[in-house]
Amino acid sequence: MEKVLRDCEHFGRGKPTLTFYDKMRDELDEQNQSWGLFEQFKVDLEAFTKEEWLTFRKKGYFAFQEFFIQ
C-alpha cells in the first residue's frame, strides 16, 4: 500500500480509493491476534510436556486446570 501511495505521489497522480483495503487490514489484524493467542497457548502447553510425570503429578490436577482457565 505504501509503495502504491509513493508511486502515485511520484507520478503526480491522486491517491486511489481502495475501499476494501481498511476492511482487509482490520480482518488480518484480528486473525493475527487470534493466532497469537493460539501460539502463546501452544508455548505454555509445551512447558507442561517438558515436566517429568512425577513432578507434575505432585502438583496435582489443579495446575493443569488453572492453565486452561487462564
N, CA, C and O atoms as a Maestro MAE file, in Angstrom:
{
 s_m_m2io_version
 :::
 2.0.0
}

f_m_ct {
 s_m_title
 :::
 protein
 m_atom[280] {
  # First column is atom index #
  i_m_mmod_type
  r_m_x_coord
  r_m_y_coord
  r_m_z_coord
  i_m_residue_number
  s_m_chain_name
  s_m_pdb_residue_name
  s_m_pdb_atom_name
  i_m_atomic_number
  :::
  1 25 0.820 -1.185 0.000 1 A "MET " " N  " 7
  2 3 0.000 0.000 0.000 1 A "MET " " CA " 6
  3 2 0.867 1.254 0.000 1 A "MET " " C  " 6
  4 15 0.605 2.222 -0.714 1 A "MET " " O  " 8
  5 25 1.918 1.202 0.833 2 A "GLU " " N  " 7
  6 3 2.818 2.353 0.899 2 A "GLU " " CA " 6
  7 2 3.496 2.598 -0.437 2 A "GLU " " C  " 6
  8 15 3.677 3.743 -0.852 2 A "GLU " " O  " 8
  9 25 3.874 1.506 -1.114 3 A "LYS " " N  " 7
  10 3 4.525 1.652 -2.415 3 A "LYS " " CA " 6
  11 2 3.564 2.261 -3.430 3 A "LYS " " C  " 6
  12 15 3.967 3.106 -4.228 3 A "LYS " " O  " 8
  13 25 2.318 1.850 -3.411 4 A "VAL " " N  " 7
  14 3 1.321 2.404 -4.333 4 A "VAL " " CA " 6
  15 2 1.153 3.895 -4.082 4 A "VAL " " C  " 6
  16 15 1.101 4.683 -5.027 4 A "VAL " " O  " 8
  17 25 1.067 4.285 -2.817 5 A "LEU " " N  " 7
  18 3 0.920 5.707 -2.493 5 A "LEU " " CA " 6
  19 2 2.155 6.512 -2.907 5 A "LEU " " C  " 6
  20 15 2.031 7.626 -3.416 5 A "LEU " " O  " 8
  21 25 3.339 5.948 -2.689 6 A "ARG " " N  " 7
  22 3 4.566 6.631 -3.123 6 A "ARG " " CA " 6
  23 2 4.601 6.775 -4.640 6 A "ARG " " C  " 6
  24 15 4.966 7.830 -5.158 6 A "ARG " " O  " 8
  25 25 4.220 5.709 -5.356 7 A "ASP " " N  " 7
  26 3 4.218 5.764 -6.823 7 A "ASP " " CA " 6
  27 2 3.227 6.806 -7.329 7 A "ASP " " C  " 6
  28 15 3.519 7.530 -8.280 7 A "ASP " " O  " 8
  29 25 2.062 6.884 -6.701 8 A "CYS " " N  " 7
  30 3 1.072 7.881 -7.112 8 A "CYS " " CA " 6
  31 2 1.614 9.290 -6.894 8 A "CYS " " C  " 6
  32 15 1.434 10.171 -7.734 8 A "CYS " " O  " 8
  33 25 2.268 9.491 -5.776 9 A "GLU " " N  " 7
  34 3 2.840 10.802 -5.483 9 A "GLU " " CA " 6
  35 2 3.971 11.123 -6.470 9 A "GLU " " C  " 6
  36 15 4.084 12.248 -6.957 9 A "GLU " " O  " 8
  37 25 4.796 10.125 -6.752 10 A "HIS " " N  " 7
  38 3 5.923 10.321 -7.663 10 A "HIS " " CA " 6
  39 2 5.453 10.710 -9.070 10 A "HIS " " C  " 6
  40 15 6.055 11.569 -9.714 10 A "HIS " " O  " 8
  41 25 4.383 10.078 -9.537 11 A "PHE " " N  " 7
  42 3 3.894 10.337 -10.881 11 A "PHE " " CA " 6
  43 2 2.832 11.438 -10.929 11 A "PHE " " C  " 6
  44 15 2.239 11.689 -11.979 11 A "PHE " " O  " 8
  45 25 2.596 12.092 -9.790 12 A "GLY " " N  " 7
  46 3 1.662 13.206 -9.756 12 A "GLY " " CA " 6
  47 2 0.209 12.790 -9.905 12 A "GLY " " C  " 6
  48 15 -0.611 13.552 -10.419 12 A "GLY " " O  " 8
  49 25 -0.103 11.613 -9.468 13 A "ARG " " N  " 7
  50 3 -1.479 11.109 -9.552 13 A "ARG " " CA " 6
  51 2 -2.143 11.235 -8.182 13 A "ARG " " C  " 6
  52 15 -1.462 11.278 -7.158 13 A "ARG " " O  " 8
  53 25 -3.429 11.293 -8.170 14 A "GLY " " N  " 7
  54 3 -4.161 11.336 -6.907 14 A "GLY " " CA " 6
  55 2 -4.127 9.996 -6.211 14 A "GLY " " C  " 6
  56 15 -3.925 8.954 -6.835 14 A "GLY " " O  " 8
  57 25 -4.326 10.039 -4.920 15 A "LYS " " N  " 7
  58 3 -4.346 8.787 -4.163 15 A "LYS " " CA " 6
  59 2 -5.570 7.971 -4.567 15 A "LYS " " C  " 6
  60 15 -6.672 8.512 -4.662 15 A "LYS " " O  " 8
  61 25 -5.385 6.679 -4.805 16 A "PRO " " N  " 7
  62 3 -6.525 5.842 -5.188 16 A "PRO " " CA " 6
  63 2 -7.431 5.571 -3.993 16 A "PRO " " C  " 6
  64 15 -6.978 5.569 -2.849 16 A "PRO " " O  " 8
  65 25 -8.687 5.348 -4.260 17 A "THR " " N  " 7
  66 3 -9.618 4.962 -3.192 17 A "THR " " CA " 6
  67 2 -9.761 3.449 -3.225 17 A "THR " " C  " 6
  68 15 -10.415 2.885 -4.102 17 A "THR " " O  " 8
  69 25 -9.152 2.827 -2.280 18 A "LEU " " N  " 7
  70 3 -9.201 1.366 -2.167 18 A "LEU " " CA " 6
  71 2 -10.183 1.032 -1.053 18 A "LEU " " C  " 6
  72 15 -9.819 0.991 0.122 18 A "LEU " " O  " 8
  73 25 -11.419 0.798 -1.436 19 A "THR " " N  " 7
  74 3 -12.491 0.671 -0.452 19 A "THR " " CA " 6
  75 2 -12.351 -0.538 0.459 19 A "THR " " C  " 6
  76 15 -12.779 -0.490 1.613 19 A "THR " " O  " 8
  77 25 -11.771 -1.602 -0.025 20 A "PHE " " N  " 7
  78 3 -11.693 -2.808 0.788 20 A "PHE " " CA " 6
  79 2 -10.379 -2.937 1.545 20 A "PHE " " C  " 6
  80 15 -10.199 -3.886 2.309 20 A "PHE " " O  " 8
  81 25 -9.460 -1.999 1.346 21 A "TYR " " N  " 7
  82 3 -8.147 -2.092 1.999 21 A "TYR " " CA " 6
  83 2 -8.274 -2.025 3.523 21 A "TYR " " C  " 6
  84 15 -7.698 -2.859 4.222 21 A "TYR " " O  " 8
  85 25 -9.013 -1.056 4.043 22 A "ASP " " N  " 7
  86 3 -9.140 -0.917 5.502 22 A "ASP " " CA " 6
  87 2 -9.824 -2.128 6.115 22 A "ASP " " C  " 6
  88 15 -9.417 -2.612 7.170 22 A "ASP " " O  " 8
  89 25 -10.862 -2.612 5.451 23 A "LYS " " N  " 7
  90 3 -11.575 -3.787 5.961 23 A "LYS " " CA " 6
  91 2 -10.655 -5.004 5.971 23 A "LYS " " C  " 6
  92 15 -10.631 -5.760 6.942 23 A "LYS " " O  " 8
  93 25 -9.903 -5.191 4.898 24 A "MET " " N  " 7
  94 3 -8.998 -6.327 4.812 24 A "MET " " CA " 6
  95 2 -7.901 -6.211 5.869 24 A "MET " " C  " 6
  96 15 -7.548 -7.208 6.500 24 A "MET " " O  " 8
  97 25 -7.363 -5.018 6.070 25 A "ARG " " N  " 7
  98 3 -6.322 -4.805 7.076 25 A "ARG " " CA " 6
  99 2 -6.851 -5.125 8.472 25 A "ARG " " C  " 6
  100 15 -6.162 -5.766 9.266 25 A "ARG " " O  " 8
  101 25 -8.073 -4.682 8.773 26 A "ASP " " N  " 7
  102 3 -8.666 -4.968 10.079 26 A "ASP " " CA " 6
  103 2 -8.876 -6.465 10.287 26 A "ASP " " C  " 6
  104 15 -8.625 -6.987 11.373 26 A "ASP " " O  " 8
  105 25 -9.335 -7.150 9.249 27 A "GLU " " N  " 7
  106 3 -9.538 -8.594 9.349 27 A "GLU " " CA " 6
  107 2 -8.214 -9.327 9.544 27 A "GLU " " C  " 6
  108 15 -8.140 -10.279 10.320 27 A "GLU " " O  " 8
  109 25 -7.182 -8.893 8.852 28 A "LEU " " N  " 7
  110 3 -5.869 -9.516 9.026 28 A "LEU " " CA " 6
  111 2 -5.318 -9.263 10.425 28 A "LEU " " C  " 6
  112 15 -4.717 -10.159 11.019 28 A "LEU " " O  " 8
  113 25 -5.509 -8.077 10.956 29 A "ASP " " N  " 7
  114 3 -5.071 -7.784 12.323 29 A "ASP " " CA " 6
  115 2 -5.810 -8.657 13.331 29 A "ASP " " C  " 6
  116 15 -5.215 -9.152 14.287 29 A "ASP " " O  " 8
  117 25 -7.101 -8.841 13.113 30 A "GLU " " N  " 7
  118 3 -7.900 -9.675 14.009 30 A "GLU " " CA " 6
  119 2 -7.425 -11.128 13.973 30 A "GLU " " C  " 6
  120 15 -7.296 -11.774 15.013 30 A "GLU " " O  " 8
  121 25 -7.168 -11.631 12.770 31 A "GLN " " N  " 7
  122 3 -6.672 -13.005 12.644 31 A "GLN " " CA " 6
  123 2 -5.289 -13.149 13.271 31 A "GLN " " C  " 6
  124 15 -4.984 -14.166 13.894 31 A "GLN " " O  " 8
  125 25 -4.469 -12.141 13.104 32 A "ASN " " N  " 7
  126 3 -3.135 -12.169 13.691 32 A "ASN " " CA " 6
  127 2 -3.209 -12.248 15.213 32 A "ASN " " C  " 6
  128 15 -2.436 -12.976 15.835 32 A "ASN " " O  " 8
  129 25 -4.128 -11.510 15.810 33 A "GLN " " N  " 7
  130 3 -4.307 -11.558 17.261 33 A "GLN " " CA " 6
  131 2 -4.809 -12.930 17.703 33 A "GLN " " C  " 6
  132 15 -4.355 -13.461 18.716 33 A "GLN " " O  " 8
  133 25 -5.738 -13.501 16.950 34 A "SER " " N  " 7
  134 3 -6.257 -14.825 17.292 34 A "SER " " CA " 6
  135 2 -5.165 -15.879 17.250 34 A "SER " " C  " 6
  136 15 -5.041 -16.694 18.164 34 A "SER " " O  " 8
  137 25 -4.382 -15.860 16.194 35 A "TRP " " N  " 7
  138 3 -3.306 -16.833 16.079 35 A "TRP " " CA " 6
  139 2 -2.219 -16.563 17.111 35 A "TRP " " C  " 6
  140 15 -1.537 -17.493 17.540 35 A "TRP " " O  " 8
  141 25 -2.048 -15.320 17.513 36 A "GLY " " N  " 7
  142 3 -1.084 -15.008 18.565 36 A "GLY " " CA " 6
  143 2 -1.482 -15.642 19.893 36 A "GLY " " C  " 6
  144 15 -0.633 -16.136 20.634 36 A "GLY " " O  " 8
  145 25 -2.782 -15.625 20.187 37 A "LEU " " N  " 7
  146 3 -3.271 -16.280 21.404 37 A "LEU " " CA " 6
  147 2 -3.037 -17.789 21.334 37 A "LEU " " C  " 6
  148 15 -2.637 -18.409 22.320 37 A "LEU " " O  " 8
  149 25 -3.289 -18.369 20.167 38 A "PHE " " N  " 7
  150 3 -3.066 -19.797 19.995 38 A "PHE " " CA " 6
  151 2 -1.584 -20.132 20.156 38 A "PHE " " C  " 6
  152 15 -1.236 -21.131 20.787 38 A "PHE " " O  " 8
  153 25 -0.725 -19.311 19.596 39 A "GLU " " N  " 7
  154 3 0.716 -19.549 19.708 39 A "GLU " " CA " 6
  155 2 1.166 -19.499 21.164 39 A "GLU " " C  " 6
  156 15 1.967 -20.329 21.591 39 A "GLU " " O  " 8
  157 25 0.660 -18.536 21.928 40 A "GLN " " N  " 7
  158 3 1.005 -18.444 23.345 40 A "GLN " " CA " 6
  159 2 0.495 -19.659 24.112 40 A "GLN " " C  " 6
  160 15 1.192 -20.184 24.980 40 A "GLN " " O  " 8
  161 25 -0.718 -20.106 23.794 41 A "PHE " " N  " 7
  162 3 -1.278 -21.308 24.409 41 A "PHE " " CA " 6
  163 2 -0.387 -22.514 24.119 41 A "PHE " " C  " 6
  164 15 -0.100 -23.309 25.014 41 A "PHE " " O  " 8
  165 25 0.043 -22.643 22.881 42 A "LYS " " N  " 7
  166 3 0.881 -23.771 22.474 42 A "LYS " " CA " 6
  167 2 2.216 -23.755 23.218 42 A "LYS " " C  " 6
  168 15 2.685 -24.799 23.673 42 A "LYS " " O  " 8
  169 25 2.823 -22.590 23.342 43 A "VAL " " N  " 7
  170 3 4.099 -22.478 24.050 43 A "VAL " " CA " 6
  171 2 3.926 -22.864 25.521 43 A "VAL " " C  " 6
  172 15 4.738 -23.605 26.074 43 A "VAL " " O  " 8
  173 25 2.870 -22.359 26.142 44 A "ASP " " N  " 7
  174 3 2.624 -22.679 27.553 44 A "ASP " " CA " 6
  175 2 2.309 -24.157 27.751 44 A "ASP " " C  " 6
  176 15 2.725 -24.759 28.741 44 A "ASP " " O  " 8
  177 25 1.576 -24.737 26.812 45 A "LEU " " N  " 7
  178 3 1.247 -26.161 26.906 45 A "LEU " " CA " 6
  179 2 2.499 -27.016 26.746 45 A "LEU " " C  " 6
  180 15 2.631 -28.046 27.408 45 A "LEU " " O  " 8
  181 25 3.406 -26.610 25.889 46 A "GLU " " N  " 7
  182 3 4.655 -27.352 25.711 46 A "GLU " " CA " 6
  183 2 5.493 -27.342 26.985 46 A "GLU " " C  " 6
  184 15 6.261 -28.273 27.227 46 A "GLU " " O  " 8
  185 25 5.353 -26.304 27.796 47 A "ALA " " N  " 7
  186 3 6.073 -26.266 29.075 47 A "ALA " " CA " 6
  187 2 5.606 -27.413 29.974 47 A "ALA " " C  " 6
  188 15 6.410 -27.997 30.701 47 A "ALA " " O  " 8
  189 25 4.316 -27.738 29.926 48 A "PHE " " N  " 7
  190 3 3.805 -28.876 30.697 48 A "PHE " " CA " 6
  191 2 4.388 -30.186 30.195 48 A "PHE " " C  " 6
  192 15 4.696 -31.070 30.994 48 A "PHE " " O  " 8
  193 25 4.544 -30.323 28.895 49 A "THR " " N  " 7
  194 3 5.036 -31.598 28.345 49 A "THR " " CA " 6
  195 2 6.500 -31.836 28.688 49 A "THR " " C  " 6
  196 15 6.962 -32.975 28.631 49 A "THR " " O  " 8
  197 25 7.234 -30.797 29.039 50 A "LYS " " N  " 7
  198 3 8.647 -30.957 29.368 50 A "LYS " " CA " 6
  199 2 8.867 -31.356 30.822 50 A "LYS " " C  " 6
  200 15 9.970 -31.751 31.199 50 A "LYS " " O  " 8
  201 25 7.825 -31.256 31.634 51 A "GLU " " N  " 7
  202 3 7.955 -31.636 33.043 51 A "GLU " " CA " 6
  203 2 7.900 -33.149 33.178 51 A "GLU " " C  " 6
  204 15 7.202 -33.831 32.427 51 A "GLU " " O  " 8
  205 25 8.640 -33.654 34.139 52 A "GLU " " N  " 7
  206 3 8.587 -35.085 34.412 52 A "GLU " " CA " 6
  207 2 7.249 -35.420 35.065 52 A "GLU " " C  " 6
  208 15 6.675 -34.610 35.794 52 A "GLU " " O  " 8
  209 25 6.775 -36.606 34.793 53 A "TRP " " N  " 7
  210 3 5.458 -37.007 35.270 53 A "TRP " " CA " 6
  211 2 5.372 -36.965 36.792 53 A "TRP " " C  " 6
  212 15 4.361 -36.522 37.337 53 A "TRP " " O  " 8
  213 25 6.398 -37.411 37.479 54 A "LEU " " N  " 7
  214 3 6.330 -37.433 38.938 54 A "LEU " " CA " 6
  215 2 6.235 -36.027 39.514 54 A "LEU " " C  " 6
  216 15 5.512 -35.805 40.486 54 A "LEU " " O  " 8
  217 25 6.948 -35.085 38.934 55 A "THR " " N  " 7
  218 3 6.884 -33.700 39.393 55 A "THR " " CA " 6
  219 2 5.510 -33.112 39.102 55 A "THR " " C  " 6
  220 15 4.919 -32.435 39.944 55 A "THR " " O  " 8
  221 25 5.020 -33.375 37.922 56 A "PHE " " N  " 7
  222 3 3.719 -32.852 37.526 56 A "PHE " " CA " 6
  223 2 2.603 -33.453 38.381 56 A "PHE " " C  " 6
  224 15 1.665 -32.758 38.768 56 A "PHE " " O  " 8
  225 25 2.714 -34.742 38.669 57 A "ARG " " N  " 7
  226 3 1.692 -35.424 39.451 57 A "ARG " " CA " 6
  227 2 1.587 -34.853 40.861 57 A "ARG " " C  " 6
  228 15 0.497 -34.804 41.431 57 A "ARG " " O  " 8
  229 25 2.708 -34.422 41.424 58 A "LYS " " N  " 7
  230 3 2.693 -33.846 42.768 58 A "LYS " " CA " 6
  231 2 1.943 -32.512 42.789 58 A "LYS " " C  " 6
  232 15 1.318 -32.160 43.790 58 A "LYS " " O  " 8
  233 25 2.011 -31.777 41.682 59 A "LYS " " N  " 7
  234 3 1.277 -30.512 41.609 59 A "LYS " " CA " 6
  235 2 -0.215 -30.762 41.563 59 A "LYS " " C  " 6
  236 15 -1.013 -29.918 41.970 59 A "LYS " " O  " 8
  237 25 -0.575 -31.901 41.076 60 A "GLY " " N  " 7
  238 3 -1.974 -32.262 41.065 60 A "GLY " " CA " 6
  239 2 -2.724 -31.794 39.845 60 A "GLY " " C  " 6
  240 15 -2.181 -31.139 38.955 60 A "GLY " " O  " 8
  241 25 -3.960 -32.142 39.835 61 A "TYR " " N  " 7
  242 3 -4.866 -31.847 38.742 61 A "TYR " " CA " 6
  243 2 -5.084 -30.350 38.591 61 A "TYR " " C  " 6
  244 15 -5.343 -29.864 37.490 61 A "TYR " " O  " 8
  245 25 -4.982 -29.628 39.682 62 A "PHE " " N  " 7
  246 3 -5.344 -28.206 39.678 62 A "PHE " " CA " 6
  247 2 -4.397 -27.340 38.861 62 A "PHE " " C  " 6
  248 15 -4.831 -26.335 38.296 62 A "PHE " " O  " 8
  249 25 -3.130 -27.690 38.778 63 A "ALA " " N  " 7
  250 3 -2.189 -26.901 37.977 63 A "ALA " " CA " 6
  251 2 -2.589 -26.931 36.513 63 A "ALA " " C  " 6
  252 15 -2.557 -25.904 35.834 63 A "ALA " " O  " 8
  253 25 -2.961 -28.095 36.029 64 A "PHE " " N  " 7
  254 3 -3.391 -28.218 34.631 64 A "PHE " " CA " 6
  255 2 -4.731 -27.539 34.412 64 A "PHE " " C  " 6
  256 15 -4.954 -26.925 33.369 64 A "PHE " " O  " 8
  257 25 -5.620 -27.645 35.383 65 A "GLN " " N  " 7
  258 3 -6.924 -26.990 35.277 65 A "GLN " " CA " 6
  259 2 -6.762 -25.472 35.256 65 A "GLN " " C  " 6
  260 15 -7.422 -24.798 34.465 65 A "GLN " " O  " 8
  261 25 -5.910 -24.931 36.095 66 A "GLU " " N  " 7
  262 3 -5.675 -23.490 36.114 66 A "GLU " " CA " 6
  263 2 -5.111 -22.999 34.792 66 A "GLU " " C  " 6
  264 15 -5.413 -21.888 34.357 66 A "GLU " " O  " 8
  265 25 -4.296 -23.823 34.153 67 A "PHE " " N  " 7
  266 3 -3.733 -23.466 32.861 67 A "PHE " " CA " 6
  267 2 -4.845 -23.228 31.846 67 A "PHE " " C  " 6
  268 15 -4.777 -22.269 31.077 67 A "PHE " " O  " 8
  269 25 -5.846 -24.063 31.829 68 A "PHE " " N  " 7
  270 3 -6.955 -23.930 30.874 68 A "PHE " " CA " 6
  271 2 -7.919 -22.818 31.249 68 A "PHE " " C  " 6
  272 15 -8.559 -22.240 30.370 68 A "PHE " " O  " 8
  273 25 -8.036 -22.512 32.513 69 A "ILE " " N  " 7
  274 3 -8.939 -21.438 32.932 69 A "ILE " " CA " 6
  275 2 -8.375 -20.081 32.552 69 A "ILE " " C  " 6
  276 15 -9.133 -19.169 32.222 69 A "ILE " " O  " 8
  277 25 -7.068 -19.932 32.593 70 A "GLN " " N  " 7
  278 3 -6.454 -18.652 32.258 70 A "GLN " " CA " 6
  279 2 -6.729 -18.373 30.827 70 A "GLN " " C  " 6
  280 15 -6.308 -17.339 30.307 70 A "GLN " " O  " 8
  :::
 }
 m_bond[279] {
  # First column is bond index #
  i_m_from
  i_m_to
  i_m_order
  :::
  1 1 2 1
  2 2 3 1
  3 3 4 2
  4 3 5 1
  5 5 6 1
  6 6 7 1
  7 7 8 2
  8 7 9 1
  9 9 10 1
  10 10 11 1
  11 11 12 2
  12 11 13 1
  13 13 14 1
  14 14 15 1
  15 15 16 2
  16 15 17 1
  17 17 18 1
  18 18 19 1
  19 19 20 2
  20 19 21 1
  21 21 22 1
  22 22 23 1
  23 23 24 2
  24 23 25 1
  25 25 26 1
  26 26 27 1
  27 27 28 2
  28 27 29 1
  29 29 30 1
  30 30 31 1
  31 31 32 2
  32 31 33 1
  33 33 34 1
  34 34 35 1
  35 35 36 2
  36 35 37 1
  37 37 38 1
  38 38 39 1
  39 39 40 2
  40 39 41 1
  41 41 42 1
  42 42 43 1
  43 43 44 2
  44 43 45 1
  45 45 46 1
  46 46 47 1
  47 47 48 2
  48 47 49 1
  49 49 50 1
  50 50 51 1
  51 51 52 2
  52 51 53 1
  53 53 54 1
  54 54 55 1
  55 55 56 2
  56 55 57 1
  57 57 58 1
  58 58 59 1
  59 59 60 2
  60 59 61 1
  61 61 62 1
  62 62 63 1
  63 63 64 2
  64 63 65 1
  65 65 66 1
  66 66 67 1
  67 67 68 2
  68 67 69 1
  69 69 70 1
  70 70 71 1
  71 71 72 2
  72 71 73 1
  73 73 74 1
  74 74 75 1
  75 75 76 2
  76 75 77 1
  77 77 78 1
  78 78 79 1
  79 79 80 2
  80 79 81 1
  81 81 82 1
  82 82 83 1
  83 83 84 2
  84 83 85 1
  85 85 86 1
  86 86 87 1
  87 87 88 2
  88 87 89 1
  89 89 90 1
  90 90 91 1
  91 91 92 2
  92 91 93 1
  93 93 94 1
  94 94 95 1
  95 95 96 2
  96 95 97 1
  97 97 98 1
  98 98 99 1
  99 99 100 2
  100 99 101 1
  101 101 102 1
  102 102 103 1
  103 103 104 2
  104 103 105 1
  105 105 106 1
  106 106 107 1
  107 107 108 2
  108 107 109 1
  109 109 110 1
  110 110 111 1
  111 111 112 2
  112 111 113 1
  113 113 114 1
  114 114 115 1
  115 115 116 2
  116 115 117 1
  117 117 118 1
  118 118 119 1
  119 119 120 2
  120 119 121 1
  121 121 122 1
  122 122 123 1
  123 123 124 2
  124 123 125 1
  125 125 126 1
  126 126 127 1
  127 127 128 2
  128 127 129 1
  129 129 130 1
  130 130 131 1
  131 131 132 2
  132 131 133 1
  133 133 134 1
  134 134 135 1
  135 135 136 2
  136 135 137 1
  137 137 138 1
  138 138 139 1
  139 139 140 2
  140 139 141 1
  141 141 142 1
  142 142 143 1
  143 143 144 2
  144 143 145 1
  145 145 146 1
  146 146 147 1
  147 147 148 2
  148 147 149 1
  149 149 150 1
  150 150 151 1
  151 151 152 2
  152 151 153 1
  153 153 154 1
  154 154 155 1
  155 155 156 2
  156 155 157 1
  157 157 158 1
  158 158 159 1
  159 159 160 2
  160 159 161 1
  161 161 162 1
  162 162 163 1
  163 163 164 2
  164 163 165 1
  165 165 166 1
  166 166 167 1
  167 167 168 2
  168 167 169 1
  169 169 170 1
  170 170 171 1
  171 171 172 2
  172 171 173 1
  173 173 174 1
  174 174 175 1
  175 175 176 2
  176 175 177 1
  177 177 178 1
  178 178 179 1
  179 179 180 2
  180 179 181 1
  181 181 182 1
  182 182 183 1
  183 183 184 2
  184 183 185 1
  185 185 186 1
  186 186 187 1
  187 187 188 2
  188 187 189 1
  189 189 190 1
  190 190 191 1
  191 191 192 2
  192 191 193 1
  193 193 194 1
  194 194 195 1
  195 195 196 2
  196 195 197 1
  197 197 198 1
  198 198 199 1
  199 199 200 2
  200 199 201 1
  201 201 202 1
  202 202 203 1
  203 203 204 2
  204 203 205 1
  205 205 206 1
  206 206 207 1
  207 207 208 2
  208 207 209 1
  209 209 210 1
  210 210 211 1
  211 211 212 2
  212 211 213 1
  213 213 214 1
  214 214 215 1
  215 215 216 2
  216 215 217 1
  217 217 218 1
  218 218 219 1
  219 219 220 2
  220 219 221 1
  221 221 222 1
  222 222 223 1
  223 223 224 2
  224 223 225 1
  225 225 226 1
  226 226 227 1
  227 227 228 2
  228 227 229 1
  229 229 230 1
  230 230 231 1
  231 231 232 2
  232 231 233 1
  233 233 234 1
  234 234 235 1
  235 235 236 2
  236 235 237 1
  237 237 238 1
  238 238 239 1
  239 239 240 2
  240 239 241 1
  241 241 242 1
  242 242 243 1
  243 243 244 2
  244 243 245 1
  245 245 246 1
  246 246 247 1
  247 247 248 2
  248 247 249 1
  249 249 250 1
  250 250 251 1
  251 251 252 2
  252 251 253 1
  253 253 254 1
  254 254 255 1
  255 255 256 2
  256 255 257 1
  257 257 258 1
  258 258 259 1
  259 259 260 2
  260 259 261 1
  261 261 262 1
  262 262 263 1
  263 263 264 2
  264 263 265 1
  265 265 266 1
  266 266 267 1
  267 267 268 2
  268 267 269 1
  269 269 270 1
  270 270 271 1
  271 271 272 2
  272 271 273 1
  273 273 274 1
  274 274 275 1
  275 275 276 2
  276 275 277 1
  277 277 278 1
  278 278 279 1
  279 279 280 2
  :::
 }
}
